[in-house]
């Protein structure tokens, strides 16, 4: 195709996709069809509903042979309840500082007539964000029953993001959502990266598709200039509602995502090319392998007394972790960090701090690499197709013999060998001269919780109680961060622990040990009294003091999404009761074993030794995997109900007469 034809083609695309004037975003008949409605079958309890939305993407080559992307969005929303009023305020983000048209209006029914209030310049606030632009849009006169409409048309200077995501499910249900992409002939086309489970009904033309009542349709067409346009339409889309035990909420939305394949943009599309860009073009190699004389003396002192390679790595890691602090919430540096300035200031973002750690490890002759991560705030990386725009965290991966040690020195409570839970989001890339991929899965993490209780020193009205709890290394890390964030959180935690004790237990002393030492478990030590009625011949006592199985954690009767846990669990509760000679157990529990499969089980055993008058009850719970399909939910719920039922049983003791 010659240049003249390309220009004519682009003009044609501009004409058919230019957004309408404010008064023409939606017509009066559409307004009257909906403005008297107060609820819709797709969700009768919704606070607002998207009546109609269109998202058009046009890819083209400008006169300088630079790829550009044009995005046209139109959205119409009806406010059904007061708690949906916030929909009248929205935002638009752009990769450029160029201004672009934004139009909008609010429609209200007054005395059975539609009154229109147009969006003015006062309702559009421009924010400059270091080379990028955001517009804050506040539509006028928004109230319950209003229909709001807005549209914008923006062109990026280049196709920075090669991923085009149609977020079908959002905070509100939708009656209709249309998504369209136009490809010029110079591009190869699209390969799907993530697709909804449903298959669309295919139509030959847009008019027939829009006239249909199908919930999901697809149309593809080619114009005389060989530009290809793909259009998808979805109808009656429920709002996305997050469920608990979901690590990555975005991943559980119904997202249609397609990756642009082009021999012009980035050939071949591979992680090796991502590695090359960050390693060479962004100066990462230079920052890591620079002479770095400023830390040599410190480095020498850290490794001088270490015997093994692992000891040296740990010593360097702890020095960085314990002496550098996060300066702000930014996780990723745009350019290679100035390590000398970081060293002097002792503050930086997580990427800068971990890059300093990597530089020191390199100087100590360890194979340490920046680990590029898409946290659980993003869709996971695809091992097959790199999506560099999702990189929002940098940690450290160190190759030691046949294993890889994961490190993040940006928080003083982090544990060597374990990254923050948000990092376990699937595929990650360790960047270096060659680079390599690895999978960060929650099954790599396990928390071991131990709970020991001793009841002794019986009198006519009570007994002494000693409790020692070790919540596990990973849970200790979470608690330290929780306590550091709010001085009242420690008191709330103690209050919660006490509320779990069996009836009659009164705690007199409580001590938290190792609260600041990130390399150890927190230890909770408690002493108190178990009180009972001296006039009664029997007394009852719950056998699990931890309250770990006090309520069923799965209250819903059914679930649509898989269950995901942030780590594996290993829990043991041990109770020892030293009975006096005048008190005997009224009965002995039979052993109990319940399980979902070999990876998830609960066991409880009771032993009584008459000669020593000692009763022991041990309960253990093991969860060896972290993901369960939605189809397994009911079995999980039933298993939890059995465990809760067992823990509600009480040991009964009788006095000898």
Residue, then its C-alpha position, 0 to 999 in steps of 0.5 A: x500500500x502506498x503512502x497516499x492510500x495510508x493517509x486516505x485510510x487514516x482520514x476515513x478512520x478519523x471521520x467514522x470514529x470522531x466523538x460526537x458533540x456533547x448533545x449527541x453522545x446519546x439521543x433523547x429516546x435513549x434517555x426516555x427509555x431509561x430515566x424512569x427505571x429504578x432497577x434492572x434485572x441484571x442486578x436489582x440491588x445495584x447503586x448504578x448501572x452502565x447503560x452503554x459503553x463503547x471503547x474504540x482503539x485505532x492503530x496507525x502509522x503517522x507521517x514519520x512512520x511512527x506507530x500511534x494509538x488512538x482511543x475513543x471512549x463513550x460511557x453512559x451511566x444511570x445513578x440508581x441510589x445515593x451510594x452510587x453518586x461517586x460515579x459522577x466523578x471519574x478520571x482519564x489518564x494519558x501517556x502524553x501531555x497533549x490535550x484532547x477533547x473531553x465532553x459530557x452531560x448530566x440528564x435529570x427528569x424534572x416535572x416529567x421533562x428531561x433537563x440537561x446540564x453540560x460538562x464545562x471547563x470548570x468540571x475538568x481538572x488537568x493534572x501533570x504527572x512527570x511527563x504524563x497527564x491525568x484529567x479529573x472529570x466532575x459531571x454537574x448536577x448529579x443526583x439519584x436518578x441521573x443519567x450521566x454521559x461522557x466521551x473522550x478522544x486521545x492519541x498516544x505519541x507511540x504505542x507504549x503499551x502493547x496490551x489492550x485490555x477490555x475490562x468487561x466486569x467493573x464496579x457496576x453491572x452493564x447492559x451493553x459494552x462494545x470494544x473495537x480495535x482497528x489494525x492497519x495492514x502494516x501490523x500482523x494482527x493479534x494473538x490472544x493472551x487471556x480470553x473469557x470462558x464464553x464463546x461469542x456468536x459470530x456475525x457478518x456485520x455490525x448492524x446485525x450484531x447490534x440488533x441481536x439479543x445475544x449476550x456475546x457477539x463478535x464481528x470482524x471486517x476488512x476495509x478496501x485499504x486492508x485495515x482489519x477491524x475486530x468488534x466484540x459486544x457483551x450484554x447483561x454483565x454483572x458487576x465484579x464482586x470480590x470474594x475473600x481468599x482471593x490473592x489477585x482480584x484482577x485475575x478473577x475479573x472477566x477480562x478480555x486481553x489481546x496482545x499486539x504482534x508486530x515485526x516492526x515494534x519489538x521483534x521478537x517479542x520475548x523476555x530476552x528482549x525485555x531483559x536487554x532493554x532493562x539491562x542495557x538501555x536503562x543502565x541497570x548493568x552499569x549501576x550494578x557493576x560500577x566500581x562502587x568504592x563507597x561501600x567496599x570497606x563496609x562490604x569487607x567487614x560484613x563478609x570477613x567473619x562469614x564462613x559459607x557463601x550463604x552466611x556472606x549473603x545473609x550478612x550483606x542482606x541484613x545490613x541493607x535491610x536494617x540500615x536503609x528505609x523506604x522514602x516513599x511508596x514508589x516501588x519502581x525507579x524509572x531510571x537506574x538508581x544513583x547508588x552513591x546518593x542512596x548510600x549517603x541518604x539511607x532512604x530510597x524506594x524498594x527498587x533502589x534499595x534492592x539494586x544496592x543489595x544486588x550491587x554489593x552481592x555482585x562485588x562479593x562475587x555472588x550471582x545476584x540478579x534483579x527480579x522483575x515482578x508483577x505484584x498481585x495488584x497487576x495481572x500476572x506475567x505471561x511466561x510466553x508473552x512479555x508485558x513489560x508495563x506490568x513490572x511494578x516491583x524489583x526484588x533480588x534473586x541469588x543463585x547459590x549452588x542448585x537453589x535460588x535465594x529470594x531477597x527483599x531488603x526494602x523493609x526491616x521486617x522482611x525475612x531472608x528467603x521469603x518475599x512479601x506475599x504480594x510478590x507471589x503472583x506467578x511468573x517472574x524474570x531474573x534479569x542479567x546478562x542472560x536472564x532467566x524465568x522462575x515461578x513465584x507461587x504461594x506454595x513456596x511459603x509455609x507458616x508453622x503455628x504452635x500453641x502450648x497450654x498447661x493447666x495445673x495447680x488445682x484448688x476447689x475453685x480453680x486452676x493455674x493456666x500457662x500458655x505459650x504461643x508461637x504464631x510462625x515466622x510469616x505470621x510474626x512478620x505480618x504482626x510486626x508490620x501491623x503493630x508498626x502501622x498503628x500503636x493501637x493494633x497490638x492492644x487489639x491483637x491481645x484483646x482478640x487473643x483473650x476473647x478466644x479463650x474458653x469460658x472461665x479463663x482469666x489472664x493476669x500476665x501477658x508478654x510479647x517477646x521478639x517483637x522487633x527481631x525480624x529473624x525470629x518468631x514472636x512468642x506470646x507468653x500468658x499466665x492466668x487462672x481457670x475458675x470454676x464453681x466449687x459447688x458443682x461436682x463436674x466442670x467442663x473445659x474446651x480442649x483448644x485454647x487458641x480459638x483457631x477453629x472457633x467459627x467456620x471461615x467459609x460462611x457462604x453457601x456457594x462460591x464462584x471463584x477459586x480459593x487462594x491462600x497466601x501460604x501453606x499452613x501447619x498448625x499444632x495445638x497441645x493441651x496438658x492438664x495435670x489433674x489432682x487425685x480427687x478429679x477424674x475425666x468423665x469420658x475420653x475422646x476417640x481419635x478424630x481424623x478428617x481430610x479433604x485429600x492428602x494435602x489437607x487434614x485435621x487430626x485430634x488425639x486425646x491421651x489419659x494416663x491414670x497413674x500420673x493423672x495427666x491428660x493431653x489433647x493434641x490437635x493438628x491442621x495441615x494445608x499443603x496446597x494453597x489453591x482450591x477450585x470453586x467446585x471444592x468449596x462445599x467440601x472445604x466448608x463441610x470439613x471446616x464445619x466438622x473441625x469447628x464441631x469437634x472444637x466445640x466439644x468440651x472435656x468433662x471432669x468429675x469430682x470424687x465423692 
